[in-house]
Amino acid sequence: MDTNTIFSRKPWLAAYGPDTPEHLRYPETRLPELLASSSRDFPDHTALIFEGYRMSYRDLAGCVDRFAAWLHSEGFGKGDVAAIVLPNTIPSVIAFWAVLKAEGIVCMGNPLHTDRELARQLNGAGAQTVITLDLLAERIIRLRNRTGITTIVHTSLGDYLPFPKKLLFPLVAGRKKLTATVPRTEQVFSWKTVMNHPGRAATKPSLSPSDPAMYQYTGGTTGIPKGVILTHANLCAQVRQIEAWFPMFENGKERMLGALPLFHIFGLTVVMLYAVYKGWGNVLVPKPHAGALLKAIRKFRPSFAPLVPTMYISMLDHPQFTGTDLTSLKGCFSGSASLPVSVIREFEKRTGALIVEGYGLTEASPVTHVNPFVAGGPKPGSVGVPVPDTEARIVDLKDGPSDMNAGEPGELLVRGPQVMAGYRNMEEENRAVLTHGWLHTGDVAVMDEEGYFFIIDRIKDLIVTGGQNVYPREVDEVLHEHPAVLDGCAAGVPHPVLGEVVKAFVVLRKGQVVTDQEIVAFCRERLAKYKVPVEVEFRKSLPRNLVGKVLRRELTKAGNTGEEDT
């Protein structure tokens, strides 16, 4: 990077809060030491809450010890890979820390993936062990013929429930399909068998901070998912960066709303790792629809809520929203996808809570940018400024090495201690995305004179119509401003003359009736002519992944009617 550009001068440092330094200390720490510290400092504090069941840090550490000891007894050791294919449950947290304590590598899997998707990920990670639900166990057993899986551990949604839910679970689970009988076969174990293992793991830790902690797979929204190698140093640096950004939140005194899926890097780091690092309680929400989120807030009074745009949108539209006391929330964090400015304003107006929007990607553990968490700090529409020890620059889309000026769009590059070691077994991809420590994000962004960054769109989502560039997010923002629109986005569709044109996909609020001509007219008043949608499709829902990113490619597939969520 040129040492005389606006990026080298780091104008964003002026936006830092008074207690947030530019640089941090990063002790040579391994992830298991984070849990050991909190269980030592806050042994009787609640670590996890699931459906009302509470587990202390002392008990969590004990369960992790037993599971790690069991793994060692099965021959699992340093560098071995275990896949955790679970929703947000207590066994998911225990298994994560136990695999790391056994000096293994974790691969988090999405329980909603198809057999094909799971097999690809298990093979890509080289996993030998899988921890999953009894509901999925038979599928995983069948996948052993297509993968390197040898050992399977299955848990149940009823393994950790308070009285009387635990008493009632066997009576209702079968009828509601909340449990399943697992076939008896070799090297398949129940969670209860694992938790009955005596003693602790006896091996002397030999992990290095530079050793891989995870093979975390990307969402695959713009291509085949890739296995991101995140080290202990990457993830330990990330939690310290988040802590520095929110210095007003004290160790051992807050409660996390654990709604983001832990199998996604945003949820894993900002929800699970951060809560353990700070010694906080974590309210696990396995199905984070609006009703469940509002119920968890009412009942357990969390103070920190990392969520994604779809969660904010759905809560605002829920009939119980106005009757829910949200005053326990001290901070709300939004990421993974752009949060429409209109949603931010409406949520803050109706709750009084401050939402800070941030930015990240799996390859950066994931957070690289966050809006300042101070009154007047967040800029609407901005993802904020780089967190401590994180450099950022915007380069020419055609001439990569050349830095752009403030206000000019280009590709966002980032560099910092949270950036991945690389992709697993993908050397060509590594050479393409990592240059002298700089990570090419694939996102188009601009930076203003004050150092605030604005994500315009994915490079691959760019619409080129008649030679003009259209960034879909700009159209998305206008769609969300329409009072009848609940959700909406734009995508490029083929055109015989212009190459591509803009098409809008719109979900209306209940009871609203609007024509496509009215939507087009609304956009025409607010957008340049070439950006205005030439077609509008009304849908029941938009296809999104589990952390809220719109799957634009799914929208433009022929025959995709939007009858169901993807």
Secondary structure as GFF3:
##gff-version 3
##sequence-region A 1 566
A	DSSP	three_ten_helix	11	15	.	.	.	ID=ss1
A	DSSP	alpha_helix	31	41	.	.	.	ID=ss2
A	DSSP	beta_strand	46	50	.	.	.	ID=ss3
A	DSSP	beta_strand	53	56	.	.	.	ID=ss4
A	DSSP	alpha_helix	57	73	.	.	.	ID=ss5
A	DSSP	beta_strand	81	85	.	.	.	ID=ss6
A	DSSP	alpha_helix	90	101	.	.	.	ID=ss7
A	DSSP	beta_strand	105	109	.	.	.	ID=ss8
A	DSSP	alpha_helix	115	125	.	.	.	ID=ss9
A	DSSP	beta_strand	129	133	.	.	.	ID=ss10
A	DSSP	alpha_helix	134	143	.	.	.	ID=ss11
A	DSSP	beta_strand	151	155	.	.	.	ID=ss12
A	DSSP	alpha_helix	165	173	.	.	.	ID=ss13
A	DSSP	beta_strand	188	190	.	.	.	ID=ss14
A	DSSP	alpha_helix	191	195	.	.	.	ID=ss15
A	DSSP	beta_strand	212	217	.	.	.	ID=ss16
A	DSSP	beta_strand	227	231	.	.	.	ID=ss17
A	DSSP	alpha_helix	232	245	.	.	.	ID=ss18
A	DSSP	beta_strand	255	258	.	.	.	ID=ss19
A	DSSP	alpha_helix	265	266	.	.	.	ID=ss20
A	DSSP	pi_helix	267	273	.	.	.	ID=ss21
A	DSSP	alpha_helix	274	278	.	.	.	ID=ss22
A	DSSP	beta_strand	281	284	.	.	.	ID=ss23
A	DSSP	alpha_helix	290	300	.	.	.	ID=ss24
A	DSSP	beta_strand	304	307	.	.	.	ID=ss25
A	DSSP	alpha_helix	309	316	.	.	.	ID=ss26
A	DSSP	beta_strand	331	334	.	.	.	ID=ss27
A	DSSP	alpha_helix	341	351	.	.	.	ID=ss28
A	DSSP	beta_strand	355	360	.	.	.	ID=ss29
A	DSSP	three_ten_helix	362	364	.	.	.	ID=ss30
A	DSSP	beta_strand	367	370	.	.	.	ID=ss31
A	DSSP	beta_strand	385	386	.	.	.	ID=ss32
A	DSSP	beta_strand	391	395	.	.	.	ID=ss33
A	DSSP	beta_strand	410	415	.	.	.	ID=ss34
A	DSSP	beta_strand	422	423	.	.	.	ID=ss35
A	DSSP	alpha_helix	427	433	.	.	.	ID=ss36
A	DSSP	beta_strand	434	435	.	.	.	ID=ss37
A	DSSP	beta_strand	438	447	.	.	.	ID=ss38
A	DSSP	beta_strand	453	458	.	.	.	ID=ss39
A	DSSP	three_ten_helix	459	461	.	.	.	ID=ss40
A	DSSP	beta_strand	463	465	.	.	.	ID=ss41
A	DSSP	beta_strand	468	470	.	.	.	ID=ss42
A	DSSP	alpha_helix	472	481	.	.	.	ID=ss43
A	DSSP	beta_strand	485	495	.	.	.	ID=ss44
A	DSSP	beta_strand	499	508	.	.	.	ID=ss45
A	DSSP	alpha_helix	516	524	.	.	.	ID=ss46
A	DSSP	three_ten_helix	529	531	.	.	.	ID=ss47
A	DSSP	beta_strand	535	538	.	.	.	ID=ss48
A	DSSP	alpha_helix	552	555	.	.	.	ID=ss49
###
